[in-house]
Amino acid sequence: MFRRAALQRWARPLALAIGLSALTGFGMLGIARHGVWAMDMAVFQAAGRSWLAGESPYDRASLDRHFPRDYAYLPAFASPPVAAPFYMGLALFSEGAAMRLIHVLDLLAVALLGWITARMAWEPVTPGLLPASRNVIWYFPALFAFSTFTVQTLWLGQVSLLGATALQAVWYLDRKGHAVLGGVCLALASIKPQLMMLPLIWFLLERRWRMVFVSGVVAGLLMAYPLVLNGPVTEMRAWLGAVQNYKTHEPNLLGSCFVVGIPSLIAAAGGPGLDLTLMGIALTAVLWWYRRRICEDDVPAFLALIALAIVYGHDLDFVYLAPLAVSLTLHLQGRPRAGLVVAGLLALFFIPSRLICQFGHPVIGQWRTLIALLFLGWLLWLSIRDAPTAARAAR
């Protein structure tokens, strides 16, 4: 009895300590790392220097001129103009200082993302779904810190974790009725527009006019400098052109081991290159039309899975699947066998890319897309299954 009580008492802080240790060792100190350190950060700083110099980072000559390295591969810069203030701020620091700043922000983001996700699991909005255990306030941050995708985000100096935290905050603030703060967070989440697009469409369908209006105003303020500097039409066209150029670089090509989604899976199997963005928008509209037949708590997870498993994304963008932790926790309470299945799938999900990509088999390199599709189908079944119970509880 004493051993069991001690195990329960120490399991939670131990899980968090393991997660943070993995994040520090592999994501910050670089233990067993082989990729180029701060690769994405260097690009972001080059973009910031370009804007500070009165130029446009979407002009490849300008980006190359401000890139600090002459020995590393430079992909195209495809972040939207809304990111300009943040990247210009990073450009004022040395590379090492900028990475330390990003690491601090990412650690805060892990804590905030864990807290928001735990609150959403404690306070389900679907009648009939039982609140999660209070232990998730320990286990969610531990899981997010231990995640391969979070580790990769820190190592490259990426901003995916910041965008994912902002977007999760939007869902939470919307539930609480804080439209203004939600709109601010929605604007911040637009730093990754391809992953913020479907939630934006959902909020438009839900007529969250105040939130959408605030997000538009804040986004406009954030991108005001580059739009005034280079002209709004010219800068937006240059950005859209850079997005197309971005997808022609090897790490971003459909079929690459680092790109996820059905189009990447089809390309890896030798099929044609597809753009399923319209399909993702259509599925979002269908989901909204049949929203009464699913559990409301599952909407954030559905949209994240549609964006990543069906449309387009990179492996490190799976940090945006934090809402899936809420849905699975709520639906699978008291089902230990299902919990073991989730643990097994996560173990496969978290296998470092280089361990699989080294085999050189394109389809096997899409294993995460297949797991994400499995999660999407499973969650759809769970949500439809539990929706009638929720409807009876509401009545």
N, C-alpha and C positions, 0 to 999 in steps of 0.2 A: 504493500500500500504506500509506504514511504517512498520507494523507488519510483512508483507511478506518479506521485505528486511532484517529486523532484524533476522528473522528466517533463511533465507538463509545464512546470515553472520555468525551466531552462530552455525548452525547445524553441520558444518564440524569439528570445534574444539571440540564441545560437543561430537560428535560421537567418536573422538579419545580419549578424556578424559574418556569416559565410558569404552572403550576397554582397555585402560591402567589400569584403576582402577580395572576392573575385573581381569586382569592378575596379578596385584600386590596383590590384596586381596585373590584370590583363588589359584593362582599359586605359590606365594612367601610367603605370610603370613599364608596361610593354613586355611582360614575361611571355615568352614563347610567341612573340608577334613577328610576322614576316612582312607585313604591308608597310607602305610608306607613311611614316608618322606625320600627322597634321596635314595630310594631303588636301583635304577639303578646306581646312582653315586657311591654307596658303592661297587658295583660289578666292575665298571670301575676302581676305585682306587685299588681294590684288584688285578685286572689284571695288572695294572701299577706297583704295588709293586712286583708282581711275576716276571715281566720282569726285573725290576731293580735288583732283587736278583739273576739274571742269570738263572731263571727257565721259565717254560712255563705256562701261565694261562689256557691253554687247558688241562693241567693235573689237574684233579679235586682236588687232594690232595694239590697241590700247591695253587690253588685258595682258598680253604678252609683255609689254613694256614694263608693267608694274608688278609682274610676277617675280617673287624673290629668288626662285630657284632656277638653275640652268641644267639640272640633272634629273628632273622628275617629269613624268608625263602630266601634261596640263589639259584636262577636259574643258569643254566649253562651259561658260558661266550661264546658268539658266534660271537663277533665282529671280523673282519678280522685283520691280522697282520698290515695292513696299518694304523690302529688306534693306534699303539703302542706309537709313540712319544707323542701324545696328552694325552693318559691315563697315561703314565709315568710322564708327567708334572703334571697332576692332583694328582698323588700319592705323590708328594712332599709337598702338602698342607694338612692341617687338613680338615676333612669332611666339616665343616662349611665354611672355606675359599674357598674350591673347589666349593661348591654350590654357593657362592657369585660370583665367577668367571664365572660359567656357566650361572647364571642369567644375568650378564652383557653381556656376549656373546649372549645370547638368545634375550635380548632386542635390541641389535644392529642388530641381525638377523631379528627381526620383522620389524625394520625400513628399512633395506636393502631389504628384501623380498618385502615389500610394495612399495619401490621406483622402484625396477626392474619390478615388476608386473605392476605398473602404466605406466612405460615407454613402456612396451610391448603393453599395451592397447592404449597408445597414438600413437604408431608407428606401426600399423598393416602392415604386409608384404603381405597380400592377397589383390590384387586389388579389389576395389569395397566395401570393408569393411570400414565404417567410423570410424575415431579415436574416442576414448572414451572422455568423459568430463574430464576437468582438475581436477575436484573434486575427482577423484579416488585416487589422491595422499594423500588425507585425509582418504577416506573410506576404501581403501584396508588395510593399517596398522591397522585401527580400527577393521576391520573384523578379521584379523589374530590375533590380540591381544585378542579379545573377544572369539575367538574359544576355545571350550572345549579341543581340541587336543593340542593347544599351552599351555593352563593352565596345562594340565596333564604332558606335556613335562617338564615344569619348576618344577613342584612338585616332579617328580621322578628323576630329574637331567639327563634327557635323552639328546641325541644328534640329534634327528630326525629333529628338526628345523634348526640346522646347516647344515645337509645334504640336506634338502629341499632348503635352500637358495643357497647353492653351486650349486645345479642342476639347479635351475631357472637361476642362473647367466650363466651357460653353454649355455642355449638356447639363452639368450640375447646376449652374447658375440659372439656366432656363427652367429647371424644375422648381427652383426657389423663387422664380418670378423676378429675378434681377436682370431686366432687359438691357440696361445701360452697361453694366459690367460684362454681361454676356456678349454684347456687341463689341466691346473693346477686345475681349479675348478672341472673338471670331476674327477680328481684323489682324490680331497677332498671329493667329493660326494660318492666315493666308500667306505666310512665309513659305508654306508648302501648299500651293493652290490646288494641286491635283488631288490632295487628300482632304482638303477642306471643301471642295466643290460639291460633293454629294450631300454633306450636312447642310450647306448653304441652300441647296435646292429643297431639302426637307423643310427647313425653316421658312422658306418662301411658301411652300405648299401649306404649311401650318399657319401662315399669315402672321408670323412674328415680325410685323413691320417695324416696330420700334427697334428691335435688336438688329435687324438687317440694315436699317437706316444708320444707326450708330456705327455699325461696322464699316459701312461705306464711307462715312465722314472720317473716321479714324484712319482707315486705309488711305483715303485721299490725302490726309495730312502727312502720313508717313512717306508717301511717294511724291509729295509736292516738289521737293528739291530736284530730283532727277527729271521730272516731267517739265519743270520750268527751265531747267538747265539745257535740256536737249530738245524740248518741244514735246508735248504729250503724244501726238500722233507718231512722230519719229521714234520716240523712246519705246512706246508700246509695240510698234512694228518691229523694232530691233530686238525687243525681248522675245516676241513670238518667233522670230527668225532664229534666235539663239536656242530656243527650246527645240526646234526642229534639228538644228545642228548638234545639239546635245545628244540626241537619240542616235546619231550616226557614229558615236565614239564607242569603242569596243566594250567597255564595262556597262554601257547603257543599251546595247543592241538587244533586240528580242532574241531569245534563245540563250543569252548569256547566263552563266551560273549565278550572277548577282542580280538579275532581273526576274521579277515574279509576275504571275498573272497568266490567264489562259492564252493570250497572244504569245507570250514567251514560251509557254509549254508547246504550243502548236509549231512555232518556229523551230524549237529544239528537236521536234519530231520530223522536221523536214517540210513542214507546211508553209503556206504563204504568210507574209507579214500582215497582221490585222490590227485595226484600231477599234477597240470595243468601248470607246468613251460613250457613244450614244446608247449602247446597250446598258452601260452602267447607269446612265440617266434614266433610261426607260425602266429598269428594274427598281430604281428608287421611287419612281412614280407609281409603279405597280404595288410596291411595298406600302406606300402611303395609302393607296386606294383600298387595300385590304388590311389596314392597320388595326381594325377591330378584331381580326382573326389571329393576331399575334400579341405577344406581351410587350407592353410599351417599354419595359426595361431593356429589351433586346435590340431596339432600334439603333443605338450607337454602334453596337457590335456588328449588326447586319451591314450597315453602311461602310464600316471599316473593312469588313471582309469582302464586300462587293468591289470596293476600290482596289484592294490589293490582290485578291484572288481572281478577279475577272478582268479588270481594266489594265493597270500598269503600276508597278512600284519596284523599289529595290529591297533587298533582303533586310537592310537595317531599318526600313520603314515599318517593319512589323512591330516597332514600339507603339504604333498607333492601335494595336490590338488590346490595349488595356481594358476597354469596355467588355471584351470577351471574358475577362476574368470575373466581372460582375455577373454576366449572364450564366456562365457555367456554375458559379458558386450558388446562385439562387436556384437553379433548376436541379442541381445534382446533390443537394443536401440530403444526408441520410442514405446515400447510394455509394458505398465504399468501392464497389467494383467499377462503377463508372469513373470514380475518382482515380483509380489505378490506370484506367484507359487514358484519361487526360494526362496523367503523369508520364505515361509512356510516349504519348504523342508529343508532349513538350520536350522530352528528352531527345527525340528525333529532331524536333524543330530547332533545338539549341545546338545541334552539332555544328561546329565551325565550318564555314563554307569551304575553306581550303582542304579540309579532310575529304570532302565529297568531290569537289571540282577537280582534284588531282587525277581522278580516274578518267577524265576526258570524255565521259559519256553525256551528251547534252540532255537527254531525257532524265537520266538519274540526277543530273544537276538541278532539275526542277522539283525535287522532292518536297520543298517547302510549299510550292504552289499546290501540290496534291494534298498535303496536310491541311492547308488553308481551305481548300474546297471541301474536304471532309468535315472540318469544323463548321463551315457554312451550312452544309446539308444537315448535319447533326443538330445545330442550333435551330434551324428552321423546323425540324421535327419536334424538338423540345418545346419551342415557342407555340406552335400550333396545338400541341398536345395539352399544354397547361392553360391556354387561352380560355377554353370553356369554363374551367374552374375559376379563373379570374372574373369572368363575366357573371357567374352565379354569385361570387362574393360581392361584386359591385352592386348587384340587385338586392 
